[in-house]
Amino acid sequence: MTTETLPPSMTLPTDAEQTSPAMPTESVESAASFADLGVDARVVATLARMGIETPTLIQARGIPPLLAGRDVVGQSRTGSGKTIAYGLPLVERM
């Protein structure tokens, strides 16, 4: 069965259909810095040396509850910073 024969409810959305004004993909609501999220100054300095200074949306929303020890489920596009969002709190706890 090809996608031409699938009912619309079973087909994947195109890139244009996936982008929605209700779900921003940029750092629209992000914090000013990782320090604002409660990240240790040594980690902030390391991120800055790597050229990472402003958290993305997934990072701004995910890091604070993870630092507080809460469970988080997040979904974001490839390249949006999910690895840092989930990994940074792990480094903080070491």
N, C-alpha and C positions, 0 to 999 in steps of 0.2 A: 504494500500500500504506500503510495507516495503522498507528500503533503498536499498535492492538488486534490486528492480524493478524501482527505480527512475533513471532518466537520470543523467549522471555525473554533469550536470550544476545545478542540484537541491540538490545535497548531500553536507553535511558539510565537510570541509577539516579536515584531521587528524591533530594531534598535529605536526607531522613532516612536513606536508604541510603548516602549519600556520607560522612556523618559517622561516623567509626569511633574507638573508644577507642585503637586502635593507632596512629592518625595524628592527633595533637592539632592543632587549628587555632588555639589561643590561644598566648600567649607563655609557655607552661608551662616550657620549658627555656631561655628566653631569658637573655641576659646582663643584668647589673644596669644597664649603661650602654653607650653606644657607645664610650666611652673604654676599657672593659674589652675591647672587640673589637679595639683597636689603632688606632682612628680618631684622626686629628690633632685636637688641642684646638681649633683654629680651626673645623673642620667640626663638632665636637661643640657648640661655642658657637652656631654658625649654626642647627643643628638645634634646639637649646634655644629660641632666639628664635622658631622656627616652632612651638614646642609639642611637639616630638618629642624625648622624653628616654629612653624605654625601647625597645630594639629588639624587634621581633616575632620569632617563631620563625624565619621564613624569613631575616630579617636576621641573627639570631644565628648561624645555621648557614651562611649564604652569604658574609657579609662577610669573615671571617678567611681562608678559602682564596682568595678573590678578591684580597684585599690581598697575599697571598703569591704571586700570579701564577699560581695554578692555575685550570684550567677547572672550571666549575660548571654543572650543569643542575639547576634547581629548579622545583618546581610548587607553587603555592599559590593559594588563592581570591582573587578580585578584592577589592581593598582591604586586602590583608594586608601590603603593604609591599615588594612585589617590585621596584618601580622604584627605591626607595632601596637595596635590597639589591644590585642590579646597578649602579646609577649612582654610588653613593658611592665605591666603589673606583676608578672611572674618574676622578672628581674628585680623589681622593688622588694619582693618578699624574700629574696635570697640573702 
